[in-house]
Amino acid sequence: MSFITDWFSKKEPAPNETRTTFNKLLETMRESVIVVGEDTRVFASNRAAYDAFGRRNGPLENKRLSEVIRDLNLHEAFRKALQEGKTLDVGLELVGTNKKYDVRIAPVEVDDKKGAIGVFYDVSQLDRLEKVRQEFLSNISHELRTPLTSILAFVETLEDGAIDDEENNLRFLGVIRRNAERMHRLIDDILELSSIESGRITIEPKPANLPKLVDEVFMNLSNKASERRIELVNEIPPETFVLADAVRLEQMLTNLIDNAVKFNREGGRVTATHARRDGRDVIGVADTGEGIAAEHLPRIFERFYRTDRARSREIGGTGLGLAIVKHLARLHDGEVSVSSTSGQGSVFSIELPAIPA
Ligand code: ADP
């Protein structure tokens, strides 16, 4: 591999110190640097360029630029730099990969030879984050607008005279309250998620009595379960302890068990289990509901991802519960996963590092 410094110093070798420093600088840069000669062959490049564009095809030197990167805009920009002496900025998207770059191309002249230098700034990650941000904002706006529209419509109906309609006015107020509660839940979940993601929440893992916590969550959800005749079964042996922040573990269990009740069939069952696997504690929440189709499984822990948006809203979901569980599990150095057979139910598992012996 011949690096740019070797080329620059061809005519009058620079003092060794300068060369070493300059070489180090180029080698340390995260940006890829490629210098092309007048014949549009690569004259020199740094290691980042080799890592980004050369790995499969070997060193870039002496290859045509078109062999290294296939992109017409980029070639045109190099041509303008070489022939017209222009400095240009172009965007580059590598086909078949998720890679995107902002490239600055400028003419250079060394040893009376014309060349063009390209500095490639990798913006793939920024681009992805920007997409996630936009999607999140658009989801939030949508989720808040739906209950708000309903609240406004019912307020107007009441103002237009329904307030005196004794048969319906309380019902309309009930709808307004339910929608306001939904907005409240949503905002609470968004704030919760944002605190966890920004690292503002710290956890204190201590040995926690798992079957007792599960019993407490079962008790809190017992009304909801009995309304649909769902049996709550705690199969965790007494005195099973896991290493967790009790408040956060209860929050995770509440989210999973609440879902297991909500998405269950009438008269179904929710079972909590515990197992030790490869030195980790695995807490299972199994239901006998409709299950989750395989195509949804990889995305089920994403914010706002729901298999049936309308149904989730109808039963008061925010679409953020599983994302919160995922983040809380990771705060514990753990993980949450799901397996499901369509029509037969799902099993959500929280895996936690075991209590050190
Ligand atoms: P929410 O329950 O508020 O909609 P969650 O993040 O808790 O949001 O869950 C996301 C989606 O995952 C749900 O809308 C549902 O489609 C699916 N889901 C979660 N738990 C279950 C379950 N036990 N059985 C079937 N589907 C489930």
Boltz pocket constraint, residues with backbone or C-beta under 6 A from the ligand:
constraints:
  - pocket:
      binder: B
      contacts: [[A, 255], [A, 256], [A, 259], [A, 260], [A, 263], [A, 264], [A, 287], [A, 289], [A, 290], [A, 291], [A, 292], [A, 300], [A, 302], [A, 305], [A, 306], [A, 307], [A, 308], [A, 312], [A, 313], [A, 316], [A, 317], [A, 318], [A, 319], [A, 320], [A, 321], [A, 322], [A, 323], [A, 346]]
      max_distance: 6.0
